[in-house]
Amino acid sequence: MTGDTVLLGNGASIYQAFANTLLAGPGSVVRAGTGVPTLPIVSPACGLPPITCGTSDVLVGPGQRLGPLALASTGGCRCSTAAR
């Protein structure tokens, strides 16, 4: 996972994290270590048309499935423990 700030919920498990700020909940695991990201992730930005970000946050609860989400339809996305 790569980002300026990466938030791992309780018990989350990811392969690798590249973040300026890594917030890891209790029991979360980064299996192959961490590092500093190279931002922006794509440089120069690929030729996508301008998009307007959404304003509604999305919360995916334990055991819940959600998606697919439309491009830029959300403000933020939080996946709880055991979300798929």
C-alpha positions in Angstrom: 0.0 0.0 0.0 1.4 3.4 -0.9 0.3 6.9 0.3 1.2 10.0 2.2 -0.7 8.6 5.2 -1.7 4.9 5.5 -4.1 3.8 8.2 -4.3 0.1 9.1 -7.3 -1.0 11.2 -7.1 -3.4 14.1 -5.8 -6.8 12.9 -5.2 -5.6 9.3 -2.6 -7.6 7.3 -0.8 -6.1 4.3 2.2 -7.2 2.3 4.2 -3.9 2.3 3.6 -0.2 3.2 5.2 2.9 1.8 4.0 5.9 3.7 5.2 9.2 5.3 2.8 8.5 8.2 1.9 4.9 9.0 -0.9 4.5 11.6 -1.2 0.9 12.6 -4.0 -0.4 14.8 -3.4 -3.1 17.4 -2.6 -6.5 16.0 -2.0 -5.1 12.4 0.8 -6.6 10.4 3.0 -5.3 7.6 4.6 -8.6 6.4 7.4 -7.4 4.1 8.3 -4.1 5.9 7.8 -0.4 5.4 9.5 2.4 3.4 9.2 5.9 2.3 6.9 6.5 -0.7 7.8 8.2 -3.9 5.0 10.6 -4.5 3.1 11.3 -6.6 2.6 7.6 -7.3 2.3 8.2 -11.0 4.5 11.0 -12.4 3.6 12.6 -14.7 0.0 11.9 -14.1 -1.5 9.6 -16.7 -3.9 11.1 -19.3 -7.1 10.8 -17.2 -9.8 13.4 -17.7 -10.4 15.7 -14.7 -12.5 14.2 -12.0 -14.4 15.6 -9.1 -13.9 13.7 -5.9 -17.0 12.6 -4.0 -17.9 13.9 -0.6 -19.5 10.8 1.0 -17.3 8.6 3.1 -17.8 4.8 2.8 -17.5 2.4 5.7 -17.2 -1.3 5.0 -18.1 -3.2 8.2 -16.9 -6.6 9.4 -17.8 -9.3 6.9 -19.5 -6.8 4.6 -18.9 -6.6 0.9 -19.3 -3.4 -1.1 -18.5 -2.4 -4.6 -17.5 -1.9 -7.1 -17.5 1.8 -6.4 -17.7 4.4 -9.2 -14.5 6.2 -9.9 -14.1 9.2 -7.5 -17.5 8.5 -5.9 -16.2 8.7 -2.4 -14.5 11.1 -0.1 -12.8 8.4 2.0 -13.0 4.7 2.3 -12.5 2.8 5.6 -12.5 -1.0 5.7 -13.1 -2.5 9.1 -11.5 -5.8 10.3 -12.6 -8.7 8.2 -14.1 -6.5 5.5 -13.9 -8.0 2.0 
